[in-house]
């Protein structure tokens, strides 16, 4: 990209083949054809059909479609309900995935919406309104306060020119701009004072500038390009579900092949074995799992919306739960994005009101009232002064009536002062001056000692990252002529210093403490000055002893491997560009951390998109940031992120509970058929239709009820799980297996009791007992899955009403199949004698008793370990 800030204005005009009189209409039209419209490019959207076909790449989707076809084939076209449910699940997942693909397109559309609709350009020597899209390099523009800058421009002339670049650079206060000479080529974006950036706003003054870059060649165009290049990354949950999908698909094929092959070797009926193997394969696939996860996430989205966090992408809910790093923008996210007077020092006692009066009158901010709340419009610094005076009971409107302005010397970046002249109520005039303290103090009548005190105080306030202005006054009887700096800004009486800053949000400090307690590292990334950023970070507790700060200029000389090596040493990054933000996010990701990125500006969009989860501000955030983000905080409150992390952890735990329940039950089903085949049972314990019914009854409502389990206490006292951590880590796989084996053995026990032991039994009774035991066993087992460590009595039998309803509905459905004569015929069941029902009930409740004993033993061991560690700790002390 051309370094226009490093060229003189003359060289810029020559290279662009234009002049300060602008272009002719004919030349502009020619260049429009050459350079194209001044708008951001977009990737061509795929057709709906292409996007829909793309969903078929997911192995789980392919398996589910196959399962639907097999269900219909096995049932002879009669088992349409199970197939219909599977197809609905596929459709829901496809719709969710398609909606997620729209995020990048929406972000780019928001970037396009930032373009100014009309600009005032010099065409054919006249100032002409020109649609922003038709601007070309070489156009000369006139801009004034309130204008949105439509392209990247080199300033040719400027008078008191200031621009709000917070959306592009993160700089909270307006930046002084002017027709300066060339700057070093490596000047950071935030310090290019001779340039105006597209999508920023002129807040003060006026200027003449030449368009240097349009469309995708602008700085905002570079951001758009990065958004287009960045693909959609998978969330940890999506990666884990991919692993499970592949494993289950392989397992199902193996089950089908092995069961069918073994049956044929044993001389069983080929058709019967094929139907059994296929039915088992369909039952072994928890086809409800993708839908259950989607529904659990959707319910989590609803709960998070009540906590003022709107989630755009369902997997983002879960991703927050494993966030290990939160990279946060400073301006408007950790701070209030509003300059505020926080410190007032006066040279003499009793002059506080005088200092505030000078600050309010020597400025152009306008004051209105909304009830008892002062509302100021104008320059943010002057707004802060006017509001501070108003809150002290000094209404600027009343002051101006008492002290009408009769003259002024606007602020000038060279002399660093602003002066206004007011008529005194008793006659004569009062000169009010504000500006840089060191410059102002030299124009005041001050003793050496007083000057030293003022400068020491100025340094102390600046050391706290405050923006400091000095105020002074002088009374004259006759208005000086000419009214210039030499005649007015001299022999002043120094009053004091006003210190301002963009203060931190009051609730953020507590949120930062909660982050550290939860093992989440907060990091500040800002375009603001290093001194200011570090001061705010220390006040909030983000920057702790031993932490370091880094600037964008430092990052330019730090290779990415070195940054990845030392990224955990830096708590603050200042004066950074969008590219730097991307590097920081990627460096943390390279260290295996799940990264959340918060921000509100256009410059945050690429990092928001690159992060594992992007959190945009709903109130102060730009459309670009909201479009690129996964989640939007409606209250712009950093503390809301902590609540979202807690909710995310709870949702992940619930998803894991649902997976635990479904897979352990399916292991029981597979083991039942596998052992029956291996040991040459005269008849399969479960008929194909019973397997499919099991699949419908136990894979739906109980699993969904686990998804709405209340968040367990202490979830925020644990460190975040690692991004690459297996879903089956920490003994999860072992629990699945032994509980699944237990369910399978209990089912076989019921079959053998009904077939061989009970005096009034037989194959039909054994089959019915196995069917009843397996179904009821799974329904009871859903209560065990509510917590990995806590007893069901500890968490409360009634604390999850959804589970109780799911259990009762499932029980009613199963009893109907077992007791209603018409359904007995359909599902190959027979009436059971009382003894058989007693055995079924005991066997079905066994997993609950066993799991309760295991949890009690685990809790006892855990308490013992904690006691031992506590004693050792006391001994060391």
C-alpha positions in Angstrom: 0.0 0.0 0.0 1.3 3.5 -0.9 2.7 5.4 2.0 0.9 8.7 1.4 1.7 10.1 4.8 5.4 9.9 4.0 5.1 12.2 1.0 4.8 16.0 0.9 1.5 17.5 -0.2 3.1 18.7 -3.4 4.5 15.2 -4.2 1.1 13.7 -3.5 -0.7 16.0 -5.9 1.9 15.3 -8.6 1.8 11.5 -8.2 -2.0 11.6 -8.3 -1.9 13.9 -11.4 -4.2 16.6 -9.8 -4.0 20.0 -8.3 -5.7 21.9 -5.4 -8.4 23.0 -7.9 -9.5 19.3 -8.3 -10.3 17.2 -11.3 -12.5 17.9 -14.3 -15.7 15.9 -14.7 -14.3 14.1 -17.7 -11.1 13.1 -15.9 -13.1 11.9 -12.9 -15.3 9.7 -15.1 -12.2 8.2 -16.8 -10.6 7.4 -13.4 -13.9 5.9 -12.1 -13.7 3.4 -14.9 -10.0 2.8 -14.1 -10.2 2.4 -10.3 -13.8 1.3 -9.9 -16.5 2.6 -7.5 -15.4 3.8 -4.0 -17.0 0.8 -2.2 -15.8 -2.3 -0.6 -15.6 -5.6 -2.6 -17.5 -8.7 -1.6 -17.1 -12.3 -2.3 -19.7 -13.7 -4.7 -22.3 -15.4 -2.6 -22.8 -19.1 -3.2 -26.3 -20.2 -4.3 -28.6 -21.6 -1.8 -28.5 -25.0 -3.5 -24.7 -25.1 -3.3 -24.7 -24.1 0.3 -27.3 -26.7 1.1 -25.3 -29.5 -0.7 -22.2 -28.3 1.3 -23.9 -29.5 4.5 -23.7 -33.1 3.3 -20.0 -33.1 3.9 -20.6 -33.6 7.6 -20.2 -37.4 8.3 -22.9 -37.4 11.0 -25.4 -35.9 8.5 -24.5 -38.7 6.0 -24.9 -41.3 8.6 -28.3 -39.9 9.7 -29.6 -39.9 6.2 -28.5 -43.5 5.8 -30.2 -44.3 9.1 -33.4 -42.8 7.9 -33.4 -44.9 4.7 -32.5 -48.0 6.7 -35.3 -47.4 9.2 -37.8 -47.2 6.4 -36.3 -50.3 4.7 -36.2 -52.4 7.9 -39.7 -51.4 8.8 -41.0 -52.1 5.3 -42.0 -48.5 4.9 -44.1 -48.7 8.1 -41.5 -47.1 10.5 -42.0 -43.7 9.0 -42.1 -41.8 12.3 -38.5 -42.6 13.2 -37.3 -41.8 9.7 -39.3 -38.5 9.8 -37.7 -37.5 13.1 -34.2 -38.2 11.7 -34.9 -36.1 8.6 -36.3 -33.2 10.8 -33.0 -33.4 12.8 -31.0 -33.1 9.6 -33.1 -30.2 8.4 -32.7 -28.3 11.7 -28.9 -28.7 11.7 -28.7 -27.6 8.1 -30.7 -24.5 8.8 -28.5 -23.6 11.7 -25.3 -24.1 9.7 -26.6 -22.0 6.8 -27.5 -19.1 9.1 -24.0 -19.1 10.5 -22.4 -18.7 7.1 -24.1 -15.3 6.7 -21.9 -13.6 9.4 -19.0 -12.6 7.1 -21.4 -11.3 4.5 -23.2 -9.2 7.1 -19.9 -7.8 8.4 -19.0 -6.7 4.9 -22.4 -5.1 4.3 -21.9 -3.2 7.5 -18.5 -2.0 6.3 -20.1 -0.8 3.1 -22.7 1.1 5.1 -20.0 3.2 6.7 -19.3 5.1 3.4 -20.5 8.7 3.3 -23.4 9.0 0.9 -22.3 12.4 -0.5 -19.1 14.3 -0.5 -18.2 17.8 -1.5 -15.5 17.7 -4.2 -14.0 20.3 -6.5 -15.0 19.3 -10.0 -14.4 21.7 -12.9 -13.3 24.4 -10.4 -16.6 24.3 -8.5 -17.5 22.7 -5.2 -20.0 20.0 -6.3 -21.9 17.3 -4.3 -20.6 14.0 -5.5 -21.9 10.5 -4.4 -19.2 8.9 -2.3 -19.2 5.9 -4.6 -18.1 8.1 -7.5 -15.0 9.6 -5.8 -11.7 8.7 -7.3 -8.0 9.2 -6.4 -7.1 12.8 -7.2 -10.4 14.3 -6.2 -10.0 17.3 -3.9 -12.6 17.5 -1.0 -13.7 20.1 1.5 -14.6 18.6 4.9 -15.9 20.2 8.0 -17.2 19.2 11.5 -19.8 16.5 11.3 -18.6 15.1 7.9 -17.9 11.4 7.6 -14.6 10.9 5.7 -15.4 9.0 2.5 -11.9 7.9 1.5 -8.3 7.9 2.7 -7.1 11.5 2.1 -3.9 13.5 2.4 -4.6 16.9 4.0 -3.7 20.0 2.0 -5.1 22.7 4.3 -6.5 22.6 7.8 -7.9 25.0 10.3 -8.5 23.6 13.8 -9.1 20.2 12.2 -9.8 17.3 14.4 -11.1 13.8 13.6 -12.6 11.0 15.7 -10.6 7.9 14.7 -11.7 5.7 17.6 -13.5 3.2 15.3 -10.2 2.7 13.3 -7.4 3.2 15.9 -9.0 2.9 19.3 -7.9 6.4 20.2 -10.6 7.6 22.6 -10.1 11.4 22.0 -10.3 13.3 18.8 -7.0 13.6 17.0 -5.5 17.0 15.8 -5.0 16.9 12.1 -3.2 19.3 9.8 -1.3 19.9 6.5 2.0 18.7 8.0 5.1 17.7 6.1 6.0 14.1 5.4 6.1 11.6 8.3 8.4 8.5 8.6 7.1 5.6 6.6 6.7 3.4 9.7 4.5 6.0 11.5 1.7 4.1 13.3 -1.8 4.6 11.9 -2.9 6.5 15.0 -0.2 9.0 14.6 -0.5 9.9 10.9 -1.6 13.5 11.6 -1.4 14.5 7.9 -4.0 11.9 6.8 -7.7 11.4 7.2 -9.0 7.9 7.2 -12.1 6.5 5.5 -15.0 5.8 7.9 -13.8 8.3 10.5 -15.6 11.5 11.5 -14.5 15.2 11.5 -15.3 16.6 14.9 -14.0 20.1 14.7 -12.6 22.6 12.2 -12.4 22.3 8.4 -9.9 21.2 5.8 -9.0 20.7 2.2 -7.7 17.3 1.3 -7.0 15.1 -1.8 -8.3 11.6 -2.1 -5.4 9.2 -2.1 -7.1 5.9 -1.9 -10.6 4.6 -2.5 -12.6 1.3 -2.0 -10.5 -1.7 -1.1 -7.3 0.4 -1.2 -8.2 2.3 1.9 -7.4 1.3 5.5 -11.0 0.2 6.1 -10.7 -1.7 2.8 -7.8 -3.7 4.2 -9.9 -4.7 7.1 -12.6 -5.8 4.7 -10.0 -7.8 2.9 -9.0 -9.6 6.0 -12.6 -10.4 6.8 -13.0 -12.0 3.4 -9.8 -14.0 3.7 -10.6 -15.3 7.2 -12.6 -18.5 6.9 -15.0 -19.8 9.6 -13.1 -21.7 12.2 -14.6 -24.6 14.0 -15.5 -24.3 17.7 -14.1 -26.8 20.2 -17.6 -28.4 20.5 -17.8 -28.8 16.7 -14.4 -30.4 16.6 -15.4 -32.8 19.4 -18.7 -33.6 17.7 -16.7 -34.3 14.5 -14.6 -36.8 16.4 -17.6 -38.5 17.9 -19.4 -38.6 14.5 -16.4 -40.3 12.9 -16.1 -42.8 15.8 -19.8 -43.6 15.9 -19.9 -44.1 12.1 -17.0 -46.5 12.3 -18.5 -48.3 15.2 -21.9 -48.7 13.5 -20.3 -50.2 10.4 -18.3 -52.6 12.5 -21.4 -53.6 14.5 -23.4 -54.2 11.3 -20.6 -56.3 9.7 -19.6 -58.3 12.8 -23.1 -59.1 13.9 -24.2 -60.1 10.4 -21.0 -62.2 9.9 -21.1 -64.0 13.2 -24.8 -64.8 12.8 -24.2 -66.3 9.4 -21.3 -68.4 10.7 -23.6 -69.7 13.5 -26.2 -70.7 10.9 -28.8 -68.2 11.9 -31.4 -66.9 9.4 -29.8 -64.4 7.1 -32.8 -62.1 6.9 -33.3 -62.1 10.6 -29.6 -61.3 11.3 -29.5 -58.6 8.7 -32.6 -56.9 10.2 -31.2 -57.2 13.7 -27.8 -55.8 12.7 -29.3 -52.9 10.8 -31.8 -52.1 13.7 -28.9 -52.2 16.2 -26.9 -49.9 13.9 -29.7 -47.4 13.8 -30.2 -47.6 17.6 -26.5 -47.3 18.2 -26.3 -44.0 16.4 -27.7 -41.3 18.8 -29.3 -39.5 15.9 -30.9 -37.2 18.4 -27.5 -36.0 19.6 -27.0 -33.2 17.0 -30.5 -31.9 17.5 -30.2 -32.2 21.3 -27.0 -30.2 21.3 -28.6 -27.5 19.1 -31.6 -27.3 21.3 -29.5 -27.1 24.5 -27.4 -24.4 22.9 -30.6 -22.5 21.8 -32.0 -22.7 25.4 -28.6 -21.4 26.6 -28.9 -18.5 24.1 -32.3 -17.7 25.6 -30.9 -17.7 29.1 -27.9 -15.6 28.1 -30.2 -13.0 26.4 -31.8 -12.5 29.8 -28.3 -11.7 31.1 -27.8 -9.1 28.3 -25.7 -11.2 26.0 -27.1 -12.0 22.5 -25.5 -14.9 20.8 -25.5 -15.0 17.0 -23.9 -18.4 16.6 -25.1 -21.3 18.8 -21.7 -23.0 19.2 -20.3 -19.7 20.6 -22.3 -20.4 23.8 -20.2 -23.5 24.5 -17.0 -21.9 23.3 -17.2 -19.2 26.0 -17.2 -21.9 28.6 -13.6 -22.9 27.7 -12.3 -19.4 27.1 -8.8 -19.1 28.7 -8.0 -15.5 27.5 -10.2 -12.5 27.0 -8.5 -9.9 24.7 -10.4 -6.7 25.4 -10.4 -3.3 23.7 -10.0 -0.4 26.2 -12.0 2.4 24.7 -15.7 2.0 25.3 -15.3 -1.6 26.6 -13.3 -1.3 29.8 -13.8 2.4 29.9 -16.8 4.7 29.5 -15.7 6.2 26.2 -16.4 9.6 27.7 -13.8 12.2 28.8 -14.4 13.1 32.5 -12.7 15.6 34.8 -11.3 13.4 37.6 -8.8 15.8 39.3 -8.8 19.5 40.0 -5.8 21.4 41.5 -5.7 25.1 42.1 -2.8 27.3 43.0 -4.8 29.0 45.8 -7.6 27.7 48.0 -11.1 28.6 47.1 -10.6 28.8 43.3 -12.1 25.5 42.3 -15.3 27.2 41.0 -13.2 29.7 39.2 -11.2 27.0 37.4 -14.4 25.2 36.4 -15.9 28.5 35.2 -12.9 29.2 33.0 -13.0 25.6 31.6 -16.7 26.0 30.7 -16.6 29.5 29.2 -13.3 29.0 27.3 -14.8 26.5 24.9 -17.5 25.8 22.4 -19.4 23.0 24.0 -23.2 23.4 24.2 -25.1 22.5 27.3 -28.7 21.2 27.6 -30.5 19.5 30.4 -32.4 16.2 30.5 -34.1 16.5 33.8 -31.2 17.0 36.2 -28.6 15.4 33.9 -26.4 17.7 31.9 -26.0 16.8 28.2 -23.0 18.3 26.4 -22.4 18.4 22.7 -19.1 19.3 21.0 -15.5 18.5 21.5 -15.2 15.6 24.1 -12.5 17.5 26.1 -14.6 20.7 26.2 -17.7 18.6 27.0 -15.9 17.2 30.0 -15.1 20.7 31.3 -18.7 21.9 30.7 -20.2 18.9 32.4 -17.9 19.1 35.4 -18.9 22.8 35.9 -22.6 21.9 35.5 -22.4 19.2 38.1 -20.7 21.8 40.4 -23.7 24.1 40.0 -22.1 26.3 37.3 -24.5 26.3 34.3 -22.7 27.4 31.2 -25.8 29.0 29.7 -26.2 31.2 32.7 -22.5 32.0 32.9 -22.6 33.1 29.2 -25.4 35.5 30.0 -23.4 37.0 32.9 -20.1 37.0 30.9 -21.0 37.4 27.2 -18.2 36.5 24.8 -16.9 39.3 22.6 -13.8 37.8 21.1 -11.8 34.6 20.8 -8.5 33.1 19.7 -9.2 29.5 18.6 -7.0 26.7 19.7 -3.9 26.4 17.7 -1.7 23.3 17.7 1.5 25.4 17.6 0.8 27.7 20.5 -1.3 25.0 22.3 -3.8 27.6 23.8 -7.3 28.8 23.4 -8.5 32.2 24.5 -11.9 33.8 24.9 -12.7 37.4 25.8 -15.8 38.2 27.9 -17.5 41.4 29.0 -17.4 41.8 32.8 -20.7 42.5 34.6 -19.1 45.6 36.3 -17.4 46.9 33.1 -14.2 46.1 31.3 -13.2 42.7 30.0 -12.0 39.4 31.3 -9.6 37.2 29.2 -9.9 33.5 29.9 -7.2 31.1 28.6 -6.9 27.3 28.7 -4.2 25.1 27.2 -1.0 23.1 27.8 0.1 23.7 31.4 3.8 24.3 30.7 3.1 26.8 27.8 0.4 28.5 29.8 2.4 28.9 33.0 5.2 30.7 31.1 2.6 33.4 30.1 1.5 33.9 33.7 2.9 36.1 36.5 4.2 33.4 38.8 7.0 33.2 41.2 9.6 30.5 40.6 8.4 28.4 43.6 4.7 28.6 42.4 5.8 27.7 38.9 7.7 24.6 40.3 4.7 23.5 42.3 2.4 23.8 39.3 4.8 21.8 37.0 5.3 19.1 39.7 1.5 18.7 40.0 1.2 18.6 36.2 3.8 15.8 36.0 2.0 13.9 38.8 -1.3 14.1 37.0 0.2 13.2 33.6 1.9 10.2 35.3 -1.6 8.9 36.1 -2.4 9.1 32.4 -4.6 12.1 32.8 -5.0 14.7 30.0 -4.1 17.9 31.8 -5.2 21.5 30.9 -4.1 24.6 32.7 -6.5 27.6 33.1 -5.7 31.3 33.7 -7.3 34.7 33.5 -6.6 38.4 33.1 -8.8 41.5 33.5 -8.4 44.5 31.2 -10.4 47.7 30.9 -9.9 48.2 27.2 -10.1 45.4 24.5 -6.6 44.9 23.1 -6.0 45.7 19.5 -5.2 43.8 17.5 -6.7 40.8 19.2 -3.9 38.3 18.9 -1.7 36.1 21.0 0.9 38.7 21.6 -1.5 41.3 23.0 -3.9 39.0 24.9 -2.1 35.8 26.1 0.4 37.5 28.5 0.6 38.7 32.1 -2.0 36.1 33.1 -3.0 34.9 36.5 -2.6 31.1 36.8 -5.6 29.4 38.5 -4.9 25.7 38.3 -5.0 22.4 36.5 -7.9 20.2 35.3 -7.1 16.5 34.8 -9.3 14.4 32.6 -9.5 10.8 31.5 -11.8 8.3 30.0 -12.6 6.5 33.3 -12.9 2.8 33.7 -16.4 1.3 34.1 -17.0 0.9 37.8 -18.1 -2.7 37.5 -15.2 -3.9 35.4 -12.7 -4.3 38.3 -14.9 -6.9 40.0 -15.3 -8.7 36.6 -11.5 -8.8 36.2 -11.2 -10.4 39.6 -13.7 -13.0 38.7 -11.8 -13.7 35.5 -8.6 -14.5 37.4 -10.5 -16.6 39.9 -12.0 -18.6 37.0 -8.5 -19.1 35.4 -9.3 -16.7 32.6 -6.6 -14.2 31.6 -7.8 -10.7 30.7 -5.6 -8.8 28.3 -6.0 -5.2 27.1 -5.4 -4.4 23.5 -5.9 -0.7 22.5 -4.9 1.9 20.0 -4.4 4.4 22.8 -1.2 5.6 24.3 0.9 3.2 26.3 1.0 5.4 29.4 -2.8 5.8 29.4 -3.4 2.1 28.7 -1.1 0.9 31.5 -2.6 3.3 34.0 -6.1 2.0 33.3 -5.0 -1.6 33.3 -3.3 -1.2 36.7 -6.4 0.4 38.1 -8.6 -2.4 36.9 -6.2 -5.1 38.0 -5.5 -6.4 34.5 -1.8 -5.3 34.7 -0.4 -7.1 37.8 3.2 -7.1 39.3 5.5 -8.7 36.8 3.3 -8.0 33.8 4.6 -6.0 30.9 3.3 -3.7 28.2 4.1 -3.7 24.5 3.4 -1.1 21.8 2.6 -1.7 18.1 6.0 -0.4 17.2 7.6 -3.0 19.4 5.4 -5.7 17.8 6.7 -4.7 14.4 10.2 -5.9 15.4 9.0 -9.0 17.3 8.7 -12.1 15.0 5.6 -14.2 15.4 7.4 -17.2 16.9 8.9 -14.9 19.6 5.5 -13.4 20.3 4.0 -16.8 20.7 6.8 -17.7 23.1 6.4 -14.6 25.4 2.7 -13.7 24.8 1.7 -14.6 28.4 4.1 -12.0 29.8 2.2 -9.1 28.3 -1.0 -7.7 29.9 -1.2 -4.5 27.8 -0.8 -3.8 24.1 -0.9 -0.1 23.1 -0.8 1.8 19.8 -1.7 -1.4 17.9 -3.2 -1.8 14.4 -5.8 -4.3 13.2 -2.9 -6.6 12.0 -1.3 -6.5 15.4 -4.6 -7.5 17.1 -4.8 -10.5 14.8 -1.2 -11.5 15.6 -1.9 -11.3 19.4 -5.1 -13.4 19.1 -3.2 -16.0 16.9 -0.3 -16.0 19.3 -2.6 -17.0 22.2 -4.3 -19.6 20.0 -0.9 -21.0 19.2 -0.4 -21.5 22.9 -3.5 -23.7 23.0 -5.8 -21.1 24.5 -9.4 -20.5 23.5 -9.5 -16.8 22.9 -12.4 -14.4 23.4 -12.0 -10.9 21.8 -14.1 -8.0 22.8 -14.4 -4.7 20.9 -16.6 -2.1 19.5 -14.7 -0.4 16.7 -14.3 -1.1 13.0 -10.7 -1.8 13.7 -11.7 -4.7 16.0 -13.6 -6.6 13.3 -10.7 -8.9 12.0 -9.7 -9.9 15.4 -13.3 -10.5 16.5 -13.6 -12.8 13.5 -10.3 -14.5 14.1 -10.9 -15.2 17.8 -12.6 -18.3 18.9 -15.4 -16.1 20.0 -15.9 -12.4 19.2 -17.9 -10.2 21.6 -19.0 -6.9 20.3 -20.6 -4.0 22.2 -24.3 -3.5 21.4 -24.6 0.2 22.3 -21.3 1.7 21.3 -20.2 -0.9 18.8 -20.1 -0.3 15.1 -22.2 -2.3 12.7 -18.9 -3.8 11.4 -17.9 -5.1 14.9 -21.4 -6.5 15.5 -21.4 -8.2 12.1 -18.1 -9.9 12.6 -18.8 -11.0 16.2 -20.3 -14.2 17.6 -21.9 -12.5 20.5 -23.2 -9.0 21.3 -23.3 -7.5 24.8 -26.4 -5.3 24.9 -25.2 -3.3 27.9 -21.6 -2.8 26.7 -20.6 -4.2 30.0 -17.4 -6.2 30.4 -18.8 -7.8 33.5 -21.5 -9.5 31.3 -18.7 -11.5 29.7 -18.1 -13.2 33.1 -21.7 -14.1 33.4 -21.6 -15.5 29.8 -18.5 -17.6 30.6 -20.3 -19.1 33.6 -23.3 -19.8 31.5 -21.1 -21.3 28.8 -19.4 -23.6 31.2 -22.8 -24.8 32.5 -24.1 -25.4 29.0 -21.0 -27.4 28.1 -21.4 -29.5 31.2 -25.0 -30.1 30.3 -24.1 -31.2 26.8 -21.6 -33.6 28.2 -24.3 -35.0 30.5 -26.5 -35.6 27.5 -23.7 -37.3 25.7 -22.9 -39.3 28.8 -26.4 -40.5 29.0 -26.9 -41.3 25.3 -23.6 -43.1 24.8 -23.7 -45.2 28.0 -27.2 -46.3 27.1 -26.2 -47.2 23.5 -23.2 -49.2 24.8 -25.7 -51.2 26.9 -27.8 -51.9 23.8 -24.7 -52.9 21.7 -23.4 -55.1 24.5 -26.7 -56.9 24.9 -26.9 -57.9 21.2 -23.2 -58.7 20.9 -23.1 -61.0 23.9 -26.4 -62.7 22.9 -24.9 -63.4 19.4 -21.5 -64.5 20.8 -23.0 -66.9 23.3 -25.5 -68.3 20.8 -28.7 -67.3 22.6 -31.6 -69.2 21.0 -33.3 -65.8 20.3 -32.2 -62.2 20.3 -33.1 -60.5 23.6 -34.5 -57.5 21.7 -36.5 -57.5 18.5 -35.6 -54.9 15.8 -38.8 -53.0 16.4 -38.0 -52.8 20.1 -34.5 -51.4 19.3 -36.0 -48.7 17.2 -38.6 -47.9 19.9 -35.8 -47.7 22.5 -34.1 -45.2 20.2 -37.2 -43.0 20.1 -38.1 -43.1 23.8 -34.7 -42.9 25.5 -32.8 -40.7 23.0 -35.1 -37.7 23.2 -36.8 -36.2 26.2 -34.5 -37.4 29.0 -31.4 -36.1 27.1 -33.1 -32.8 26.4 -33.9 -32.5 30.1 -30.3 -33.0 31.0 -29.6 -30.0 28.7 -31.6 -27.6 30.9 -30.0 -28.8 34.1 -29.2 -25.8 36.4 -25.6 -24.6 36.4 -23.8 -26.4 39.3 -22.3 -24.3 42.0 -18.5 -23.9 41.9 -18.3 -24.1 38.1 -16.4 -20.8 38.1 -13.9 -22.1 40.6 -12.4 -24.5 38.1 -9.8 -23.6 35.4 -11.0 -23.5 31.8 -10.6 -26.8 29.9 -8.0 -26.9 27.2 -9.1 -26.3 23.6 -7.5 -29.6 22.5 -8.8 -31.6 25.4 -10.7 -34.7 24.4 -14.4 -34.9 25.3 -13.6 -38.3 26.9 -10.8 -37.0 29.2 -10.7 -37.1 33.0 -12.2 -40.6 33.3 -15.3 -39.7 31.2 -14.7 -42.6 28.8 -14.3 -45.0 31.7 -17.6 -43.9 33.2 -19.3 -44.4 29.9 -18.0 -47.9 29.5 -18.6 -49.3 33.0 -22.1 -47.8 33.2 -22.9 -49.1 29.7 -21.6 -52.5 30.6 -23.7 -52.5 33.7 -26.8 -51.6 31.7 -26.1 -54.3 29.2 -25.4 -57.0 31.8 -28.6 -56.1 33.7 -30.6 -56.4 30.5 -29.1 -59.9 29.8 -29.8 -60.9 33.4 -33.5 -59.9 32.9 -33.6 -62.0 29.7 -32.0 -65.0 31.3 -34.3 -64.7 34.4 -37.4 -64.6 32.2 -36.3 -67.4 29.9 -34.6 -69.9 32.3 -35.4 -69.1 36.0 -39.0 -67.9 36.4 -41.3 -70.9 36.6 -43.9 -69.2 34.3 -41.3 -67.8 31.9 -40.1 -68.5 28.4 -38.6 -66.8 25.4 -41.4 -64.3 25.0 -41.3 -63.4 28.7 -37.5 -63.2 28.7 -37.7 -60.9 25.6 -40.3 -58.7 27.3 -38.3 -58.5 30.5 -35.2 -57.5 28.7 -37.1 -54.9 26.8 -38.7 -53.5 29.9 -35.5 -53.6 31.9 -33.4 -51.8 29.3 -36.0 -49.1 28.8 -36.6 -48.4 32.5 -32.9 -48.8 33.3 -32.2 -46.0 30.9 -34.9 -43.7 32.2 -33.7 -44.1 35.8 -30.1 -43.7 34.6 -30.9 -40.2 33.3 -31.1 -39.1 37.0 -27.5 -40.5 37.6 -26.3 -38.4 34.6 -27.4 -35.1 36.2 -24.1 -34.8 38.0 -20.8 -36.6 37.7 -19.9 -36.1 41.3 -22.9 -35.0 43.4 -25.7 -37.3 44.6 -29.1 -36.9 43.1 -30.4 -36.2 46.6 -27.7 -33.5 47.0 -28.7 -31.6 43.9 -32.4 -32.2 44.6 -34.9 -34.5 43.0 -37.1 -31.6 42.1 -34.5 -29.1 41.0 -34.9 -29.9 37.4 -38.7 -30.2 36.6 -38.0 -31.0 33.0 -36.3 -34.2 34.0 -39.3 -35.3 36.1 -41.6 -34.6 33.2 -39.4 -36.4 30.7 -39.2 -39.4 33.0 -43.0 -39.6 33.5 -43.7 -39.2 29.8 -41.1 -41.9 28.9 -42.5 -44.2 31.6 -46.0 -43.7 30.4 -45.0 -44.5 26.8 -43.1 -47.6 27.8 -45.9 -48.9 30.0 -48.4 -48.4 27.2 -46.2 -50.6 24.9 -45.9 -53.3 27.7 -49.5 -53.3 28.9 -51.8 -52.2 26.0 -52.8 -55.4 24.0 -52.8 -53.7 20.6 -49.3 -52.3 21.2 -48.1 -55.6 22.6 -48.8 -57.2 19.2 -46.9 -54.4 17.4 -43.9 -54.5 19.7 -43.8 -58.3 20.3 -44.3 -58.1 24.1 -46.4 -60.3 26.4 -48.1 -59.7 29.8 -45.6 -60.2 32.6 -46.4 -62.0 35.9 -45.9 -60.0 39.2 -42.5 -61.7 40.0 -41.2 -60.6 36.6 -42.3 -57.0 37.3 -40.5 -57.1 40.6 -37.3 -58.4 39.0 -37.5 -55.7 36.3 -38.0 -53.0 38.8 -35.0 -54.2 41.0 -32.7 -54.5 38.0 -33.8 -51.1 36.5 -33.0 -49.3 39.8 -29.6 -51.0 40.2 -27.6 -48.4 38.2 -29.0 -45.7 40.5 -27.8 -47.5 43.6 -24.4 -48.4 42.1 -23.8 -44.8 40.8 -24.8 -43.3 44.2 -22.2 -45.5 46.0 -19.5 -44.7 43.5 -20.1 -40.9 43.9 -20.1 -41.2 47.7 -16.8 -43.0 47.7 -15.3 -40.4 45.2 -16.5 -37.5 47.4 -15.0 -39.2 50.5 -11.7 -39.7 48.8 -11.7 -36.1 47.6 -12.4 -34.7 51.0 -9.6 -36.8 52.4 -7.1 -35.5 49.9 -8.1 -31.9 50.6 -7.7 -32.5 54.3 -4.3 -34.0 53.8 -3.2 -31.2 51.6 -4.4 -28.7 54.2 -2.4 -30.3 56.9 0.7 -30.3 54.7 0.2 -26.7 53.9 -0.1 -25.8 57.7 3.1 -27.8 58.4 5.0 -25.9 55.7 3.9 -22.6 57.2 
